[in-house]
C-alpha cells in the first residue's frame, strides 16, 4: 500500500522549520555563512514551497474554486 501524501499542515510545518534554519544560517553573527550551504537550504525551501502551493491549489479546486480565481491570485 502506498503512503498517503503529506498533509498541508505537515508540509507547512516542515516549510516553516526549513525557512527558520535558512534564516538562522544567514543571520548568524558568529561566523559568515557557507554560501553553498545556503544555496542547498534555499533549494530545500523552494521545493517545499512548491509542494505547499500545489497542495493549496488542489484543495482550492476541491473546495469549488475556479481556475480563473486561482490564476488571478498567482
N, C-alpha and C positions, 0 to 999 in steps of 0.2 A: 504494500500500500504506500502511495506517495505521501510525503509530508505535506501538510497544509501550508499554504503560503503565509508569510508573516503578516500579522495584523497591522493596521495603520498605527495603532498605539505602540506596538513593539518597534516598528520601523522608525517612528518619530522619536522614540526614546533613544534608540541607537544613533540616529542622526544628531540629536542634541548632545549625546555623550561624545561623539566623534568631533563635533563642532567645538565643544569645550576643550578637548585635547588639542585641537589645531590652534585655537585661540591662546591657550596656555603656552604652547610651543613658540608662538610668535612673540608673545608678550613677556617672556622670561627675562628679567633684568640681570640675572646672574651670568648668563652666557649667550652669545649670539646663536641663533638657530642654525641647525643644519638645513640648508636650503633644499637639498634633495629630499630630506625627510619631510619638509613642509610640502613639497610637491606631491609626495606619496599620500600624506594625510589629507591634502586638499582634494586629491583624486578620490580618496575613500569617501569624503563628504559629498562630492559631486555625484558619485554612484548612488549613494543612499538617498540624496535629494531627488534624483531622477526616479528612484523606486517609489518614494513617497508621493511625488507628483503623479505618476502613473496610477497609483492606487487611489489617490484623491479623484482623479478624472473618472476612473472606473466606478467608484462609489457615487460620484455625482450623476453619472449616466444611469446607474441602477436606481437612483432616487428620482429619476424622471427629468433631469435637466437636459437641455438640448445641446448639440454640438455648437451651434452659434453662441449660446450662453457661455459655454466653456471657452470657446475661441476668443470671445470678447475679453475674457479675463487674462488669457495668455497672450 
